[in-house]
Amino acid sequence: MESIYQQQLGPDFQKLHPRIQERLAFASEHQRAFIGEGTMERVWHGPFYTQPFLRVGLMRNIMFPEAGQNIPFRIENYAYVDPLGRETVTWIRRFQFPKHTRCFDATMIRSQQRNRIVDYLGTHQHLAVDIDLAVTERGGLQLRSGEQRFYEGLLNFRFPMLFSGLAEVEEWYDDDAGCYRIQVEVSNKLFGKLFGYHGSFQPRWETVAPTAIPEYALPRRHERRE
């Protein structure tokens, strides 16, 4: 089975650096988990008036108000088939600040209906974000967020882009340093830069059956609407 990223990128997947291909080419049937551990050289946030956005994100493991340098970091990717029958990949990110461990979690599917990756942010899949993928000149993977939709019970609406956080992410492999690198920036058209981080991590692979994926890595509810 091809991973959701292989399916979405098609022939362009082969343009990725071999280590990025390896990182993104696993699916639920492979029963593998990617674990990365390293350091974010800088975690930052925007001016004081961006704090309300970041503090709201704390409740659902989306964003957080802390900033700092040389922050220990861990990322966990597990692949499983969700209760709705969709191939899913988790993105569980942990930032170990001096006083708190902060989280930035998501689950991704490939939506055939929308013909793109859909990223459900946070613990409850309330926020669905369209993600466009591209291969960068250095063989990295670029992710850019697009339309955002909120789902909760009977509520179903699109966030006006003026009030949405737009994310630009690049992950690549640094041959000279022998590590993965990542750069993330979330901004808003009205309020400017909200949040971001950059740093590096080293990988390891673990054998993990879908039934053995840690509970904290799974969403507390699964949203049918994409």
C-alpha positions in Angstrom: 0.0 0.0 0.0 1.2 3.5 -0.8 1.2 6.1 1.9 -1.1 9.1 1.8 1.9 11.2 0.8 2.9 8.9 -2.1 -0.7 8.9 -3.3 -0.9 12.7 -3.2 2.4 13.6 -4.7 2.4 10.9 -7.4 5.6 10.9 -9.5 6.9 14.0 -7.6 7.4 11.7 -4.6 10.5 10.4 -6.2 12.0 13.9 -6.3 12.2 14.0 -2.5 15.5 13.3 -0.8 15.7 9.5 -0.1 15.6 10.0 3.6 12.4 12.1 3.3 11.0 9.4 1.0 11.8 6.8 3.7 10.2 9.0 6.3 6.9 9.4 4.4 6.5 6.1 2.7 4.9 4.1 5.5 1.3 3.1 5.9 -0.8 1.3 8.4 -0.1 -2.2 6.9 3.7 -1.7 7.6 3.1 -1.5 11.3 6.0 1.0 11.8 6.3 4.2 13.7 8.7 7.1 13.1 10.1 8.7 16.2 12.2 11.8 16.0 14.0 13.4 18.9 16.1 16.6 18.8 16.1 20.3 19.6 14.2 23.3 18.3 16.8 26.0 18.1 14.1 28.6 18.5 10.4 28.6 19.3 8.8 31.9 19.0 5.4 33.7 19.0 4.2 37.1 17.8 3.5 40.3 19.7 1.4 40.3 22.9 -1.9 40.7 21.0 -1.4 37.2 19.5 -1.5 35.6 22.9 -5.3 35.0 22.9 -5.0 32.9 19.7 -2.2 30.8 21.2 -3.9 30.3 24.6 -7.1 29.0 22.9 -4.9 26.5 21.2 -3.7 25.1 24.5 -7.1 23.5 25.1 -6.9 21.3 22.0 -3.1 20.8 21.6 -2.8 23.1 18.6 -0.6 26.0 19.6 0.9 27.4 22.9 2.1 30.8 24.2 5.7 29.8 25.3 8.8 30.8 23.5 12.5 29.8 24.0 15.7 28.6 22.6 17.2 25.1 22.4 13.9 23.4 23.4 14.0 19.5 23.5 11.6 18.2 20.9 10.0 14.9 20.0 7.8 13.9 17.1 5.8 10.7 16.7 4.2 9.5 13.4 1.9 6.5 13.6 -0.2 5.2 10.6 -3.5 3.5 11.2 -7.0 3.1 9.6 -9.4 5.2 11.5 -13.0 4.0 12.5 -14.3 5.6 9.2 -12.0 3.5 7.1 -9.5 6.2 6.2 -5.8 5.7 6.1 -4.5 8.2 8.8 -1.1 9.4 9.9 -0.5 11.1 13.3 1.8 14.1 13.9 2.4 14.2 17.7 4.8 17.0 18.6 6.1 17.6 22.1 8.2 20.7 23.2 9.8 20.4 26.6 9.9 23.9 28.1 11.4 24.4 31.6 8.0 24.5 33.3 5.7 22.7 30.9 5.6 20.2 28.1 3.6 21.7 25.3 1.8 19.9 22.5 1.1 20.5 18.8 -0.9 17.5 17.5 -2.7 16.6 14.3 -3.9 13.7 12.2 -3.7 13.7 8.4 -5.8 11.8 5.8 -5.9 12.0 2.0 -9.3 13.2 1.0 -10.3 11.9 -2.4 -13.3 14.1 -2.3 -11.1 17.2 -1.9 -8.1 15.7 -3.8 -5.7 16.8 -1.2 -4.3 16.1 2.3 -6.7 17.2 5.1 -5.0 17.9 8.4 -7.3 17.6 11.5 -5.7 19.8 14.1 -5.7 19.1 17.8 -7.2 16.4 20.0 -10.8 16.4 18.8 -10.6 16.9 15.0 -12.7 20.0 15.3 -10.6 21.9 12.8 -10.0 20.5 9.3 -7.4 22.3 7.2 -6.6 21.7 3.5 -2.9 21.1 2.9 -1.0 21.5 -0.4 2.2 19.5 -0.8 5.2 20.4 -2.9 8.8 19.2 -3.3 11.5 21.9 -2.6 14.7 22.4 -4.5 16.7 20.6 -1.8 14.4 17.6 -1.9 12.4 18.6 1.2 8.6 18.5 1.6 6.8 21.8 1.8 3.3 22.0 3.3 1.1 25.0 3.0 -2.3 25.3 4.7 -5.4 26.5 2.8 -9.1 26.5 3.6 -10.1 25.8 7.2 -13.4 24.3 8.4 -14.8 24.0 11.9 -16.9 21.0 12.8 -18.7 20.3 16.1 -22.1 18.7 16.3 -24.5 20.7 14.0 -21.9 23.5 13.6 -20.2 23.5 10.2 -18.6 26.6 8.9 -15.5 27.9 7.0 -13.2 30.2 8.8 -12.7 33.5 7.0 -9.1 33.5 5.8 -8.7 36.9 7.3 -9.0 35.3 10.8 -7.2 32.0 10.0 -3.7 31.0 10.8 -1.8 30.2 7.6 1.0 27.6 8.1 4.1 27.2 5.9 6.2 24.1 6.8 9.3 22.6 5.3 11.0 19.4 6.4 14.2 18.3 4.7 17.3 16.2 5.3 20.6 17.8 6.0 23.3 15.4 4.5 26.2 17.4 6.0 24.8 17.4 9.6 23.2 13.9 9.2 19.8 15.0 10.6 16.3 16.0 9.7 15.5 19.7 9.8 12.2 21.5 10.1 10.9 25.0 9.8 7.4 26.1 10.7 5.8 29.6 10.5 2.1 30.3 11.2 0.9 33.8 10.3 -2.3 35.8 9.8 -3.1 38.3 7.2 -4.4 40.8 9.8 -2.2 40.2 12.8 1.1 39.1 11.1 3.3 36.3 12.4 1.7 34.2 15.2 3.9 31.3 16.0 6.8 29.2 14.7 9.8 27.1 15.3 12.9 25.6 13.6 15.4 23.0 14.6 16.6 19.4 13.9 16.0 15.9 15.0 17.4 12.4 14.7 15.1 9.4 13.7 14.5 5.9 14.8 11.9 3.4 13.7 9.8 1.2 16.0 7.6 -1.8 15.2 4.1 -0.8 16.4 0.9 -2.6 15.5 -2.1 -0.3 14.9 -3.7 -1.7 18.0 -0.6 -0.8 20.1 -0.5 2.9 19.1 -0.4 4.9 22.4 -3.8 6.4 23.4 -2.4 9.9 23.7 -1.4 9.7 20.0 -5.0 9.1 18.8 -7.8 11.8 18.5 -10.5 11.7 21.1 -13.2 11.8 18.4 -13.1 11.2 14.6 -14.8 13.7 12.3 -16.5 12.3 9.3 -16.7 15.6 7.5 -13.6 16.5 5.5 
